[in-house]
Amino acid sequence: MSTRRQLKAAEAVREVVGMAILVDLRDPRVSDVTVTRVEMDADMRGAKVLVSVMGSPTKQALALRGLASAAGFLQSKIADRIETRYTPRLRFELDAGVKQALEIARMLREVLPHEKPIESQDIVADESHQTRTVLDDDDDKDDDDKDGDDESES
């Protein structure tokens, strides 16, 4: 279980590493990389940095190699920003959570029936003050015509 101190340090490392990758890192292998989370070791001497890389598995492997070679530079950025006794050694790993979430969303789109988006549905209240959802505006027009009160005929 992570302590509050470890969680604060992990968040600070995530911010520093994420900004350094975005702004300071010039390695062409490291592109389309997002730092998703950081897990600090119990003794605060090491940190596992979980990253998401958009692209093919080859591009992901290249990005991980580029991050590993830039680990010392990123550690110096952390040392400048965070005052701790030890600067954590960085280990980079791919975060499979993002890929799994995209795969689950794709499977749900295939399995679930296609419905209208919620924004296009209107919620109305009838005389009994109960709310109901109106799915189709055409249904209301048909109901009005059935009442026999067509004003266009008179």
Residue pairs with C-beta under 8 A, 6 or more apart in sequence:
2 10
2 39
2 40
5 44
6 40
6 42
6 44
7 40
9 40
9 44
9 82
9 84
9 88
10 37
10 38
10 39
10 40
10 47
11 38
12 81
12 82
13 38
13 40
13 47
13 49
13 78
13 82
13 88
13 90
14 35
14 37
14 38
14 49
16 74
16 77
16 78
16 81
16 82
17 35
17 38
17 49
17 74
17 77
17 78
17 90
18 34
18 35
20 73
20 74
20 77
21 30
21 33
21 35
21 67
21 74
24 73
24 77
25 70
25 73
25 74
27 66
27 69
27 70
28 66
29 62
29 63
29 65
29 66
30 63
30 66
30 67
30 70
31 63
32 53
32 54
32 55
32 59
32 63
33 51
33 52
33 53
33 63
33 67
34 51
34 52
34 53
34 54
35 49
35 50
35 51
36 50
36 51
36 52
36 95
36 97
36 98
37 50
37 95
38 47
38 48
38 49
38 50
39 47
39 48
39 50
40 46
40 47
40 88
41 47
41 48
41 88
44 84
44 85
44 86
44 88
45 86
45 88
45 89
46 88
46 89
46 90
46 91
47 88
47 89
47 90
47 91
48 91
48 93
49 67
49 90
49 91
49 92
49 93
50 93
50 94
50 95
50 97
51 63
51 64
51 67
51 92
51 93
51 94
51 95
52 94
52 95
52 98
52 99
53 59
53 60
53 63
53 64
53 94
55 63
60 94
64 92
64 93
64 94
67 74
67 92
68 92
71 89
71 90
71 92
74 90
75 87
75 88
75 89
75 90
76 87
78 87
78 88
78 90
79 87
116 135
121 133
121 134
121 135
122 133
122 134
122 137
123 131
123 132
123 133
123 134
124 131
124 132
124 134
125 131
125 132
126 132
134 140
